[in-house]
Amino acid sequence: MSTGSYKILVVDDETDILEFISYNLRNEGFSVHTATDGLMALESAVKIIPHLILLDIMMPGMDGIETCEKLRSHPALNNTLIVFLTARGEDYSQIAGFEAGADDYVVKPVKPKVLVSRINALLKRLDKDVQDIQADTILLQKGDLKIDRERYIVFKGKDELSLPKKEFELLLLLASKPGRVYTRDEIFNRIWDDNVIVGDRTIDVHIRKLREKIGDDHIRTIKGVGYKFIE
């Protein structure tokens, strides 16, 4: 897919930053839309269904964390990538961002070429499934879980679960081979791509969110190694 086919929504309450980022992304051929606050971002996102949202955290009224949580609660935006672009680089801010459903976290100031490189690395994931996961059927049945690979839907019994893209891919990876231990490095490379820089706590946050939704019994931590799926 060409860059012009990708829609990016840039959300920031500082007009100069909004214009600067938008200008550089348009120069790279992206279709760029803008919003200056959380409410406008929600309205625009539902209308255009962007492939990726660049979201500032420190905004008046509805901040980026709350905006991200509301975006993630909308089914139509389940596959939209969300990247926080913020001046706050503390670990607790990054953890809060990932817990809200973000896919990546970029600290300001960032050079345009670096930002575009990060965006391109993320967008590559939209056109392919989790690497090396092959299935004969669309539905993957594991215990009381049913995973629909085509529609990105998970059922626990009769209940339909709404999972952000990265949580879905992480579950699909682990469930594809029950009992197999996936190391942290392996999970990073398969789910986030080795070209994408994410915090050390990223996997931990996503595993915890998954356990909250599917239950504690399915994913077991192998201390010092990684994780495995239990049917």
Protein Blocks (a to p, Z undefined) as FASTA:
>chain_A
ZZklpccddddfblklmmmmmmmmmmnopacdddfbfklmmmmmmmnopabdcddfbdgh
jafklmmmmmmmpmklmmpccddddfblcfklmmmmmmnopabdcdddddfklmmmmmmm
mmmmmmpccehiacfbfbdcehjbccdfklopacehjbccdddfklmmmmmmmmmmghia
cdfklmmmmmnopkbccdfklmmmmmmmmmmmnopklpccdehilccddZZ
